[in-house]
Every structure is written in C-alpha cells, then in structure tokens.
C-alpha cells in the first residue's frame, strides 16, 4: 500500500502543474520531441526540462534520446492508477451523498407528518 501511495503522490504532484498537464495532453496524440513539447511555453529549455524530469520521475512519461533529439511518450499505466483512485473516491462520495439525500428525504417526510 505504501508504494502505491507514494506512486499516487508523485503522479498527482506531477499533474498539479499546468505545464506538465499540457505536456501530458499533447502526448496523448502520440510521441513528440522535447522541442515540439516546449514550443507553446515561454520558458528556457533547461526550465522546461525540469518539467520533463518530474513527469519521467513520476512514471507518467518516458523519453529516449536518439542523436540530438529527445522524444517523449506517455506511459498510460500511471494515469490508469490515478484514474482508478479517482473513480474509487467518486463511488465512495456518491454513496455518501445518496445516503445523505435519503436521510434528508426521510426526515422531511417525518416532519411533514407532524
């Protein structure tokens, strides 16, 4: 469980930044070079590479350097783990909300009879 929690922590930390979320979004269309990924952002390449490093360390992407070109691609397994956690939380909270709504409705019906 601890390892899974650490993995989720690093995934959510990586996804907390809008630049990194945009990189993930771009990579859903397929592999791309770091240069292509960096184009829309107004930042120096070393700063952008820090974002790439965070994404790689979280396991969300992998990159490979061939010659002078570093190409990145998404690793969907980590995104699936985050999605599974979010879905579990959604089911949990939907159940709680349904039970609360039922309680409020029962309470209102009880008060209506008074």
Buried (B, 14 or more C-beta within 10 A) or exposed (E): EEEEEEBBEBBEEBBEEEBBEBBBEBBEEEBBBBEEBBEEBEEEEEEBBEBBEBBBEBBBBEBEEEEEEBBBEBBEEBBEBBEEBEEEEEEEEEEEEEEEEEEEEEEEEEEEEE
